[in-house]
Amino acid sequence: MTEIVVSPRAPRLDPRPVAHRVGLVALSTDHTSEVDYARILAPAGVGIYVNRIPFANPVTPETLRAMEGDLAEGAALILPGEALDAVIYGCTSASVCIGDAAVRAQVAKGKPGCPVVTPISGALNGLTAMGARRLSVLTPYTVETTRPMAAMFEAEGFALDRVTCLNMTDDRDMARIALDDLVDLAAGAADPASDALFISCTAVRAAGVIDRIEAATGRPALSSNYAAAWNVARICGLDGALAPGHLMRLGLPT
């Protein structure tokens, strides 16, 4: 039998395999978030550590609210016992339907003391950093699921110039919207009076074409994953423009 030799030298251990660690609580059906965050954040030394929680289509206020009970455990199972720089919850419409503060509180139960970023908190911080007060909004949802989002923005003091929805009910289809069509749809959804365009849904692949959308609309634009990635980058102390687009040149609002 071949002898197995135990090395007399134990290896040194780095504090972390990567400079920054960010958790992501993603939906079981999500095709897009991991790809977006890996593209934007990983080159800057941010590791993305993902756990998925159950979600059942169609996308309705009722199915979105049903995720609330899984948030704490979903966060707790991301590198248990180890600190994270931040945790992202990967659903925009659920953050609205459950309530953004309630979502962040549930995620924080799983990772106490860790900053929690949702697509909504990221978008609100981004719009504040932009100085935007008049908005156009594009969602892939139905009218029923879009209405609470419009009400949320109005409650936050924004004037809504135009709200457009695509009347889709399956987030897997939302992830397959052709990028050229997405740019064209964004151009049609942007009101000339608006200070910015917000494109909702972590499934929609808008983060990768924000520069094209801004060129087509003539307005600053932000999407769910783009805004959350920007917010997390600033929490991690990364100040550079990690991706194209107006927001990536700005710092967090004070």
C-alpha positions in Angstrom: 0.0 0.0 0.0 1.3 3.5 -0.9 2.4 5.5 2.1 0.6 8.8 2.7 2.9 11.4 4.1 1.5 14.2 6.3 3.2 17.5 5.5 5.2 18.8 8.5 4.3 22.3 7.4 0.8 23.7 7.9 -0.3 26.3 5.3 -0.8 29.9 6.3 -4.4 31.0 6.0 -5.5 34.3 4.5 -8.3 36.1 6.4 -10.6 35.8 3.4 -10.3 34.1 -0.1 -11.5 37.5 -1.6 -11.4 41.0 -0.3 -15.2 41.5 0.1 -18.0 39.0 0.7 -21.6 39.8 -0.3 -24.5 37.4 0.2 -27.4 37.1 -2.2 -30.8 35.7 -1.3 -32.2 34.8 -4.7 -35.4 33.4 -5.9 -35.5 29.7 -7.0 -36.6 30.8 -10.5 -34.0 33.6 -10.9 -31.9 33.5 -14.1 -30.3 36.9 -14.0 -29.1 38.2 -10.6 -26.1 36.0 -10.1 -24.9 36.9 -13.7 -25.4 40.6 -13.1 -23.6 40.8 -9.8 -20.8 38.6 -10.9 -20.1 40.8 -14.0 -20.3 44.1 -12.0 -18.8 43.2 -8.6 -16.5 40.2 -9.0 -13.8 42.0 -11.1 -13.4 44.4 -8.1 -12.7 41.6 -5.7 -16.2 41.0 -4.4 -17.3 37.4 -3.9 -21.0 36.7 -4.4 -22.4 33.9 -2.2 -25.9 32.8 -3.1 -28.7 31.0 -1.4 -32.1 30.5 -3.2 -35.5 30.5 -1.6 -38.7 29.0 -2.9 -40.8 31.0 -5.3 -43.8 29.9 -7.4 -45.0 31.7 -10.5 -47.1 33.6 -11.4 -45.8 36.9 -10.1 -48.6 38.4 -8.1 -48.8 40.3 -4.8 -49.9 37.1 -3.1 -47.1 34.9 -4.3 -44.5 37.6 -3.6 -45.7 38.1 0.0 -45.4 34.3 0.5 -41.6 34.5 0.5 -41.4 36.5 3.7 -41.2 33.5 6.0 -38.2 32.1 4.1 -36.0 35.2 4.2 -34.3 34.8 7.6 -33.2 31.2 7.0 -32.3 32.0 3.5 -29.8 34.6 4.7 -28.6 32.5 7.6 -27.4 29.7 5.4 -25.0 31.9 3.5 -21.6 31.2 5.0 -23.0 30.4 8.4 -21.0 31.9 11.3 -18.9 34.2 9.0 -19.3 37.9 8.5 -20.5 39.4 5.2 -20.0 43.0 4.0 -23.7 43.1 2.9 -26.6 40.9 2.0 -28.8 41.5 -1.1 -32.4 40.3 -1.3 -33.1 39.6 -5.0 -36.7 40.6 -5.6 -37.9 44.1 -6.3 -41.7 43.6 -6.4 -41.6 41.4 -3.2 -39.7 44.2 -1.4 -42.6 46.4 -2.2 -45.4 44.0 -1.5 -43.9 42.7 1.7 -42.6 46.1 2.7 -39.0 47.1 2.3 -38.4 47.6 6.0 -40.0 44.2 6.8 -37.8 42.5 4.2 -34.6 44.0 5.5 -35.6 43.1 9.1 -36.2 39.5 8.2 -32.9 39.2 6.3 -31.1 40.8 9.2 -32.4 38.1 11.5 -30.4 35.6 9.5 -27.3 37.8 9.4 -27.4 40.1 12.4 -25.4 43.3 12.1 -24.9 42.9 8.4 -26.1 45.7 6.1 -29.1 44.6 4.0 -29.7 46.0 0.5 -32.8 45.4 -1.5 -33.4 46.5 -5.1 -35.8 49.1 -3.7 -33.4 50.5 -1.1 -30.7 50.6 -3.7 -32.9 52.3 -6.2 -34.1 54.9 -3.7 -30.5 55.6 -2.6 -29.5 55.8 -6.3 -32.3 58.2 -7.2 -31.4 60.4 -4.2 -27.7 60.4 -5.3 -28.9 61.5 -8.8 -31.1 64.2 -7.4 -34.0 62.8 -9.3 -37.5 63.8 -8.2 -39.6 63.1 -11.4 -39.6 59.5 -12.6 -40.6 57.2 -15.4 -41.0 53.6 -14.4 -40.9 50.5 -16.6 -41.9 47.1 -15.1 -42.4 43.7 -16.7 -45.3 43.0 -14.3 -49.1 43.1 -14.6 -51.0 46.2 -13.7 -52.0 44.5 -10.3 -48.3 44.0 -9.4 -47.1 47.3 -10.8 -49.7 49.4 -8.9 -48.1 48.9 -5.4 -44.7 50.0 -6.8 -46.1 53.2 -8.2 -47.8 53.9 -4.9 -44.5 53.3 -3.1 -42.6 55.8 -5.2 -45.4 58.4 -4.7 -45.3 57.8 -1.0 -41.5 58.4 -1.1 -42.2 61.8 -2.6 -41.5 61.2 -6.3 -43.6 62.5 -9.1 -44.4 59.8 -11.6 -44.6 61.1 -15.2 -45.2 57.8 -16.8 -45.5 54.2 -15.5 -45.4 51.4 -18.1 -45.9 47.6 -17.6 -45.4 44.7 -19.9 -48.2 42.6 -18.4 -46.0 39.5 -17.9 -46.6 36.9 -15.1 -43.6 34.5 -15.3 -40.2 35.8 -14.1 -38.5 33.2 -16.2 -39.9 34.9 -19.3 -39.0 38.3 -17.9 -35.4 37.1 -17.9 -35.7 36.3 -21.6 -36.7 39.7 -22.9 -34.5 40.4 -25.9 -32.0 43.1 -25.1 -32.7 45.1 -28.3 -36.4 45.1 -27.4 -35.6 46.1 -23.8 -33.8 49.1 -25.0 -36.6 50.1 -27.4 -39.2 49.5 -24.6 -37.2 51.7 -22.2 -37.1 54.5 -24.8 -40.8 54.4 -25.1 -41.3 54.3 -21.4 -39.2 57.4 -20.6 -41.1 60.6 -20.3 -39.1 63.7 -21.5 -40.1 65.5 -18.3 -38.5 62.8 -16.0 -35.2 63.2 -14.3 -34.6 59.4 -14.5 -36.0 56.1 -15.6 -36.3 53.1 -13.2 -36.5 49.6 -14.7 -37.9 47.2 -12.2 -37.3 43.5 -11.6 -34.2 41.5 -10.8 -35.0 39.1 -13.6 -34.9 41.7 -16.3 -31.4 42.0 -17.9 -31.3 45.8 -18.0 -28.1 46.1 -15.9 -26.0 45.0 -18.8 -27.4 47.6 -21.2 -27.8 50.6 -19.0 -25.5 52.6 -21.2 -27.6 51.8 -24.3 -30.8 52.7 -22.4 -29.4 56.0 -21.3 -28.3 56.8 -24.9 -31.8 55.8 -26.2 -33.7 57.8 -23.6 -31.5 60.7 -23.0 -32.0 60.2 -19.3 -30.1 58.7 -16.4 -31.4 55.1 -15.9 -31.1 52.5 -13.2 -32.4 49.0 -12.9 -33.0 46.7 -9.9 -29.7 44.8 -10.1 -27.7 47.8 -11.3 -28.8 49.9 -8.3 -28.3 47.2 -5.8 -24.8 46.4 -7.2 -23.9 50.1 -7.0 -25.1 50.4 -3.4 -23.2 47.3 -2.3 -20.0 48.4 -4.0 -20.2 51.7 -2.0 -20.8 49.8 1.2 -17.7 47.8 0.4 -15.7 51.0 0.0 -15.4 50.6 -3.8 -15.6 54.1 -5.3 -14.8 53.5 -8.9 -17.2 53.2 -11.9 -17.6 49.4 -11.9 -19.9 49.5 -14.9 -21.1 52.0 -17.5 -23.9 54.4 -16.6 -24.5 57.6 -14.8 -25.1 56.2 -11.3 -21.8 54.3 -11.2 -20.0 57.6 -11.1 -21.8 58.8 -7.9 -21.3 58.1 -4.2 -23.9 57.1 -1.7 -26.1 60.0 -0.5 -25.2 61.4 2.9 
